[in-house]
């Protein structure tokens, strides 16, 4: 049995089922509210969700049971009296020690919790970074959307901000440095592309069995790093489009990555009216469409950056993604075949899975 | 003291009461004191900058109020969600 947490524009939907068949809707929480992201913590089993009320601002909530009472977490705010306000929490990620969670948000902020999500603290080193005044937001805001811990090494972390690039720490987030060598922003004037730090990373995923390897979906380009994010190599050749938002990896295969190509930044829908996931099993040297069971025509879907996920354990890996159309698809065999898991949900912001 | 009147979900966070007597000479001062008196409300009406959130409307004696609108002891401040969304 697999549990999906589908965060939507109008609430959190909790689905349960087995791969290869539609899932059952077991619970809906935060009715009417935009839920950005939801996670069931792998160690504690606690549910943690980020909700951005149009009226009351972004909050993080936690519960043991989605149908029960959700408690508001404390500390999810910027320093009072400044000239910035927290806009949104984009992602929540479990760290490498019990109770450690990270949350990333707009404007380019990282929060840490050491009690499983009850209380949070702003990471001041990133907040106070002297280059912050030069950071440029992407179309979705100055969002810190990707947080990739290093298995077994809680002091090592990579995060990505749109459009302030990749940031690395080796000392438990006390200091941060950029990790952008090799990234090329084709949306910049040619003379600026080589050395600009205005880098619109869309998603990062680390290969757990080879942690120095990280895959990236960029704003035009798919990249791989084999040195923990210090340098990047373009690997998007062979895709119908190298534009897209999410990226996923098979945790049992460090040479694997999955992307969902969209036409282009000016046409953010699946190309040729076909819903296709592309897979590499050779670290980006080649790509193959994985579309058995997915819509083959008249399908112009948009899959947002947090809306593609995989299970963390076991083989074969299960993959799930949701679209702004409210459709959710899943694969129980590592992308070989797909099945519609749910439809007619509100626009999907994110999907996470645990089995 | 001005009277601050709230509905759900703010009422629950403010101890389950709709009406609250709060000190302050301007709307934003009253709302700041209101959040301080009820820590569970912190950040629900004002953001970290101390501004009224974009989609919150404030009425003083049934007229639209601004952050710097002056208020007196006989005034009533209603905090309401704006007509917005999608």
Boltz contact constraints between the chains, C-beta under 6 A:
constraints:
  - contact:
      token1: [A, 54]
      token2: [B, 55]
      max_distance: 6.0
  - contact:
      token1: [A, 54]
      token2: [B, 85]
      max_distance: 6.0
  - contact:
      token1: [A, 55]
      token2: [B, 55]
      max_distance: 6.0
  - contact:
      token1: [A, 55]
      token2: [B, 56]
      max_distance: 6.0
  - contact:
      token1: [A, 55]
      token2: [B, 81]
      max_distance: 6.0
  - contact:
      token1: [A, 56]
      token2: [B, 44]
      max_distance: 6.0
  - contact:
      token1: [A, 57]
      token2: [B, 43]
      max_distance: 6.0
  - contact:
      token1: [A, 57]
      token2: [B, 53]
      max_distance: 6.0
  - contact:
      token1: [A, 77]
      token2: [B, 43]
      max_distance: 6.0
  - contact:
      token1: [A, 77]
      token2: [B, 48]
      max_distance: 6.0
  - contact:
      token1: [A, 78]
      token2: [B, 48]
      max_distance: 6.0
  - contact:
      token1: [A, 80]
      token2: [B, 48]
      max_distance: 6.0
  - contact:
      token1: [A, 85]
      token2: [B, 47]
      max_distance: 6.0
  - contact:
      token1: [A, 85]
      token2: [B, 48]
      max_distance: 6.0
  - contact:
      token1: [A, 85]
      token2: [B, 49]
      max_distance: 6.0
